[in-house]
């Protein structure tokens, strides 16, 4: 199982799509849908022996450091790594990557770094100087012989130019892989039908262009690790069906600052998604599933439902949900279009089917 440990609810960034939107979201009526409990401490306040006891009951446990910004709690990261022997991952904004001692950095096999594309886009979303700081910190840890996977973790918000922004990040040569999440369906106030219709049209066009770029690289023998593409293609090549791609609530959970275990980090403080506590045997954690119209969708066995939280919260009206689904259906249709070309390249020996395999459930979005 993959466990996101929420080390702190504090963040040292004020991103447009997270911090700023949270202050604009009024009366979303979630208190009528869910039961909330805001009594958990701001920082991870759990005895490490208790955490260790829980984790050691799971032979396949993976810990993902999460926040807020987890690197605000470097001492806690060091303490956990010193005491618990499991694979480690981390999701971070990258601003403090240069502060983590190399000894501990090398214990974290995969690091998802929040960066939204080029300097202009990243600084627009996350504040002036962010891009340079993050890029320099990645160069710094590479200079310290960090050889783990560094994943560009993008948020696509107001601009649909996914092709240009992903290609920029690929061309930096600093990232092993890329994934993104659409900033859609997570706040009630921000749905604008006309604006989002335009976004979806332009995004889908740009996505198709990015897929062609991906295919052209394969013709030269290189499968770029663009997670939404390799994840879906891996399933298509293996003819496998999938549940919720992120694994939330059945293959992955979040451990909150007070030791409660919830389906995923975004559900922190929501009692309805509590799966247990650190005193629960991992095998007995409550499981969660998406519901509603997703179950009847003709791409459900490849999508899995996109997002458990969005599926239950239903913050956007049905027409907004349908527009989000239009991006998912386009992505899957384009992957099906690409499949025969990829099978031909595999048969020719230019690439291998194993090139599309990946570690599931540790953070990268397959369905943006």
Wavefront OBJ file of the C-alpha trace (Angstrom):
o trace
v 0.000 0.000 0.000
v 1.096 3.592 -0.609
v 0.688 5.982 2.323
v 0.842 9.764 1.958
v 2.009 11.143 5.301
v 0.743 14.687 5.834
v 3.696 16.147 7.727
v 2.219 19.643 7.904
v -0.790 21.537 6.656
v 1.377 24.643 6.184
v 2.812 25.603 2.799
v 5.447 28.163 1.813
v 3.793 28.864 -1.553
v 0.655 30.794 -2.436
v -0.356 29.256 -5.759
v -3.266 30.686 -7.726
v -5.037 27.351 -8.063
v -4.701 26.303 -4.427
v -4.037 29.030 -1.877
v -5.819 31.869 -3.677
v -8.830 29.809 -4.711
v -9.308 28.519 -1.186
v -9.944 32.117 -0.090
v -12.490 32.647 -2.854
v -14.548 29.535 -2.167
v -17.610 30.494 -0.136
v -20.759 28.505 0.621
v -19.916 25.406 -1.395
v -22.385 23.475 0.812
v -19.915 20.665 1.463
v -20.910 20.838 5.125
v -24.289 19.471 4.004
v -22.649 16.555 2.178
v -19.832 15.567 4.528
v -19.000 15.513 8.236
v -15.879 17.528 9.037
v -13.465 17.365 11.964
v -10.906 20.164 12.174
v -9.326 19.111 15.452
v -6.141 17.645 13.973
v -2.887 19.507 14.726
v -1.136 21.613 12.117
v 1.960 19.387 12.153
v 2.428 15.618 12.266
v 2.109 14.797 15.948
v 2.413 11.033 16.090
v 4.823 8.885 18.067
v 7.159 7.314 15.487
v 6.939 3.945 17.229
v 3.196 3.943 16.605
v 3.704 4.814 12.938
v 6.428 2.174 12.648
v 4.194 -0.485 14.169
v 1.453 0.263 11.639
v 3.742 0.403 8.605
v 5.533 -2.827 9.488
v 2.240 -4.718 9.290
v 2.213 -4.004 5.541
v 4.913 -5.910 3.649
v 4.460 -3.697 0.586
v 4.285 -0.318 2.325
v 5.597 2.790 0.555
v 5.693 6.159 2.342
v 5.110 9.398 0.440
v 6.044 12.604 2.283
v 3.290 15.142 1.703
v 1.930 18.440 2.995
v 1.323 21.368 2.848
v 5.009 21.450 2.072
v 6.739 18.418 3.608
v 10.208 19.973 3.504
v 9.095 22.454 6.147
v 9.421 19.425 8.434
v 12.900 18.194 7.501
v 13.683 16.993 11.030
v 10.546 14.833 11.001
v 11.508 13.410 7.593
v 14.941 12.503 8.942
v 13.452 10.889 12.047
v 11.021 8.752 10.033
v 13.678 7.628 7.545
v 16.037 6.748 10.401
v 13.415 4.604 12.116
v 11.383 2.956 9.332
v 12.853 0.887 6.492
v 10.566 1.190 3.475
v 10.749 2.789 0.015
v 10.175 6.554 0.195
v 8.636 9.052 -2.214
v 7.911 12.767 -1.806
v 5.657 15.462 -3.280
v 7.145 18.932 -2.878
v 7.117 22.415 -4.372
v 10.896 22.095 -4.624
v 11.772 25.362 -2.901
v 13.638 23.658 -0.054
v 15.131 20.689 -1.883
v 18.623 22.077 -1.326
v 18.093 21.944 2.466
v 17.592 18.185 2.793
v 20.884 16.441 3.611
v 22.141 14.215 0.802
v 22.088 11.156 3.078
v 18.310 11.430 3.391
v 17.660 12.708 -0.100
v 19.101 9.515 -1.547
v 16.633 7.456 0.498
v 13.740 9.044 -1.409
v 13.554 7.135 -4.668
v 11.064 9.360 -6.472
v 10.382 13.076 -6.019
v 7.388 14.830 -7.537
v 8.239 18.505 -7.953
v 5.484 21.055 -8.550
v 6.302 23.076 -11.659
v 3.746 24.172 -14.239
v 5.863 24.528 -17.374
v 8.164 27.326 -18.449
v 9.317 30.278 -16.365
v 6.459 32.557 -17.410
v 3.751 30.008 -16.628
v 5.251 28.762 -13.387
v 5.928 32.226 -11.992
v 2.430 33.367 -13.003
v 0.852 30.500 -11.077
v 3.250 30.216 -8.164
v 4.976 33.568 -7.679
v 7.904 35.429 -9.210
v 11.221 33.644 -8.893
v 9.680 30.216 -8.301
v 10.817 28.669 -11.587
v 14.460 29.656 -11.176
v 14.505 28.509 -7.555
v 13.039 25.105 -8.366
v 15.229 24.532 -11.432
v 18.371 25.518 -9.513
v 17.450 23.203 -6.651
v 16.969 20.281 -9.028
v 20.364 21.010 -10.550
v 21.754 21.132 -7.027
v 20.486 17.700 -5.996
v 21.632 16.215 -9.293
v 25.089 17.629 -8.551
v 24.935 15.741 -5.243
v 24.542 12.512 -7.234
v 20.808 12.132 -6.707
v 19.854 9.414 -9.198
v 16.195 8.895 -8.304
v 13.260 9.752 -10.524
v 12.286 13.431 -10.607
v 8.760 13.954 -11.861
v 7.473 17.323 -13.061
v 4.134 17.664 -11.317
v 2.080 20.159 -13.339
v -1.222 21.845 -12.637
v -3.051 22.961 -15.786
v -5.351 25.816 -14.887
v -6.198 28.808 -17.078
v -4.103 27.925 -20.132
v -4.679 24.896 -22.399
v -1.223 24.758 -24.041
v -0.232 21.372 -22.620
v 1.962 20.567 -25.631
v 4.208 23.601 -25.271
v 4.562 23.311 -21.505
v 5.300 19.574 -21.380
v 7.795 19.828 -24.244
v 9.560 22.650 -22.403
v 9.959 20.511 -19.286
v 11.115 17.505 -21.291
v 13.703 19.636 -23.067
v 15.245 20.897 -19.829
v 16.758 17.443 -19.431
v 16.215 17.675 -15.667
v 13.066 15.580 -15.324
v 12.715 11.839 -15.825
v 8.986 12.134 -16.302
v 5.972 14.457 -16.399
v 2.362 14.359 -15.287
v -0.356 16.948 -14.826
v -3.723 17.527 -13.247
v -6.496 19.692 -14.633
v -7.634 22.351 -12.187
v -11.266 21.473 -12.800
v -14.039 20.293 -10.514
v -12.301 20.994 -7.193
v -13.963 24.324 -6.341
v -17.582 25.302 -6.815
v -17.198 28.997 -7.596
v -14.818 28.683 -10.548
v -17.072 26.931 -13.078
v -17.673 29.104 -16.128
v -19.314 27.119 -18.919
v -18.255 29.274 -21.855
v -14.683 29.688 -20.618
v -14.257 25.994 -19.865
v -15.795 24.909 -23.179
v -13.133 26.964 -24.932
v -10.454 25.550 -22.666
v -11.500 21.950 -23.379
v -11.505 22.492 -27.140
v -8.023 24.025 -27.151
v -6.640 21.595 -24.563
v -7.764 18.560 -26.554
v -6.106 19.930 -29.691
v -2.880 20.590 -27.808
v -3.047 17.128 -26.217
v -3.258 15.477 -29.640
v -0.198 17.428 -30.718
v 1.653 16.238 -27.621
v 0.728 12.627 -28.389
v 2.171 12.991 -31.891
v 5.365 14.356 -30.318
v 5.412 11.318 -28.013
v 4.965 8.933 -30.946
v 7.695 10.619 -32.980
v 10.138 10.078 -30.128
v 9.220 6.386 -30.100
v 10.139 6.094 -33.751
v 13.646 7.039 -32.625
v 13.540 4.395 -29.902
v 12.656 6.577 -26.913
v 9.469 6.231 -24.849
v 9.084 9.478 -22.930
v 7.669 8.882 -19.468
v 4.580 11.041 -19.777
v 2.453 9.394 -17.119
v -1.070 9.878 -18.533
v 0.151 8.320 -21.781
v 2.173 5.390 -20.470
v -0.458 4.529 -17.858
v -3.314 4.206 -20.321
v -1.156 2.595 -23.002
v 0.126 0.013 -20.536
v -3.491 -0.977 -19.834
v -4.379 -1.066 -23.532
v -1.397 -3.241 -24.430
v -2.230 -5.657 -21.607
v -5.993 -5.517 -22.276
v -6.546 -4.846 -18.581
v -9.353 -3.019 -16.838
v -8.627 -0.558 -14.062
v -10.198 0.855 -10.953
v -9.538 4.431 -9.830
v -6.096 5.134 -11.294
v -4.640 6.916 -8.264
v -5.601 4.042 -5.968
v -7.261 6.360 -3.442
v -9.231 4.437 -0.866
v -8.161 0.935 -1.863
v -4.462 0.881 -2.849
v -3.387 4.136 -1.256
v -4.321 6.248 1.762
v -3.268 9.391 3.591
v -2.079 9.423 7.193
v -3.177 12.689 8.778
v -1.347 14.738 11.391
v -3.284 13.060 14.219
v -2.910 9.483 12.982
v -6.270 9.095 11.285
v -6.167 7.375 7.910
v -8.286 8.778 5.085
v -8.809 7.836 1.455
v -6.515 10.550 0.060
v -4.836 13.800 1.177
v -7.549 16.069 -0.207
v -9.991 14.332 2.146
v -8.060 15.376 5.228
v -10.551 16.419 7.954
v -13.525 14.707 6.249
v -14.913 12.032 8.562
v -16.842 10.329 5.742
v -13.569 9.222 4.160
v -11.911 7.964 7.315
v -10.630 4.429 6.702
v -9.166 3.758 10.138
v -6.320 4.882 12.378
v -2.724 3.845 12.961
v -4.131 1.265 15.348
v -6.008 -0.418 12.479
v -4.435 -3.362 10.693
v -3.660 -2.196 7.138
v -5.583 -5.197 5.798
v -8.700 -3.959 7.574
v -8.736 -0.373 6.304
v -12.092 0.678 4.906
v -12.275 0.657 1.116
v -13.925 3.338 -0.999
v -15.261 3.311 -4.557
v -16.532 5.888 -7.001
v -20.253 5.826 -7.699
v -22.968 7.394 -9.827
v -22.808 7.979 -13.574
v -19.115 7.000 -13.733
v -20.100 3.365 -13.357
v -22.144 3.498 -16.578
v -19.536 5.340 -18.657
v -18.143 3.551 -21.717
v -14.535 4.410 -20.729
v -14.881 3.557 -17.039
v -12.681 0.457 -17.297
v -9.809 2.627 -18.560
v -10.520 5.819 -16.565
v -11.611 4.341 -13.246
v -13.526 7.468 -12.276
v -10.813 10.197 -12.400
v -11.112 11.463 -8.785
v -12.855 9.982 -5.749
v -13.229 13.379 -4.073
v -14.686 15.096 -7.156
v -16.959 12.104 -7.699
v -18.431 12.445 -4.203
v -18.323 16.237 -3.765
v -19.935 17.078 -7.133
v -18.961 20.735 -6.891
v -19.478 21.440 -10.577
v -22.895 21.034 -12.261
v -23.450 18.045 -14.542
v -22.613 20.079 -17.649
v -19.256 20.929 -16.104
v -18.614 17.302 -15.187
v -19.438 16.303 -18.757
v -16.874 18.769 -20.078
v -14.198 17.330 -17.791
v -15.151 13.865 -19.033
v -14.756 15.116 -22.596
v -11.034 15.633 -21.924
v -10.755 12.125 -20.459
v -12.584 10.499 -23.365
v -10.419 12.378 -25.841
v -7.245 11.224 -24.088
v -8.352 7.589 -24.091
v -9.547 7.758 -27.719
v -6.189 9.207 -28.775
v -4.358 6.446 -26.915
v -6.465 3.876 -28.760
v -5.541 5.637 -32.010
v -1.875 5.412 -31.086
v -1.981 1.759 -30.023
v -1.545 0.115 -33.487
v 1.416 2.392 -34.217
v 3.009 1.467 -30.920
v 2.388 -2.246 -31.436
v 4.119 -1.952 -34.816
v 7.141 -0.246 -33.211
v 7.284 -3.003 -30.572
v 7.166 -5.677 -33.272
v 9.988 -3.902 -35.128
v 12.075 -3.904 -31.946
v 12.377 -0.129 -31.702
v 10.699 -0.083 -28.298
v 9.553 -2.697 -25.757
v 6.173 -3.315 -24.132
v 7.951 -3.039 -20.770
v 8.760 0.611 -21.583
v 5.181 1.460 -20.591
v 5.262 -0.169 -17.163
v 5.408 2.073 -14.108
v 4.944 2.191 -10.348
v 1.284 2.691 -9.640
v -0.331 4.737 -6.877
v 2.601 6.873 -5.715
v 1.276 10.174 -7.023
v 1.417 10.868 -10.776
v -1.979 11.406 -12.360
v -2.942 9.004 -15.138
v -6.347 10.616 -15.649
v -5.741 14.389 -15.355
l 1 2 3 4 5 6 7 8 9 10 11 12 13 14 15 16 17 18 19 20 21 22 23 24 25 26 27 28 29 30 31 32 33 34 35 36 37 38 39 40 41 42 43 44 45 46 47 48 49 50 51 52 53 54 55 56 57 58 59 60 61 62 63 64 65 66 67 68 69 70 71 72 73 74 75 76 77 78 79 80 81 82 83 84 85 86 87 88 89 90 91 92 93 94 95 96 97 98 99 100 101 102 103 104 105 106 107 108 109 110 111 112 113 114 115 116 117 118 119 120 121 122 123 124 125 126 127 128 129 130 131 132 133 134 135 136 137 138 139 140 141 142 143 144 145 146 147 148 149 150 151 152 153 154 155 156 157 158 159 160 161 162 163 164 165 166 167 168 169 170 171 172 173 174 175 176 177 178 179 180 181 182 183 184 185 186 187 188 189 190 191 192 193 194 195 196 197 198 199 200 201 202 203 204 205 206 207 208 209 210 211 212 213 214 215 216 217 218 219 220 221 222 223 224 225 226 227 228 229 230 231 232 233 234 235 236 237 238 239 240 241 242 243 244 245 246 247 248 249 250 251 252 253 254 255 256 257 258 259 260 261 262 263 264 265 266 267 268 269 270 271 272 273 274 275 276 277 278 279 280 281 282 283 284 285 286 287 288 289 290 291 292 293 294 295 296 297 298 299 300 301 302 303 304 305 306 307 308 309 310 311 312 313 314 315 316 317 318 319 320 321 322 323 324 325 326 327 328 329 330 331 332 333 334 335 336 337 338 339 340 341 342 343 344 345 346 347 348 349 350 351 352 353 354 355 356 357 358 359 360 361 362 363 364 365 366 367 368
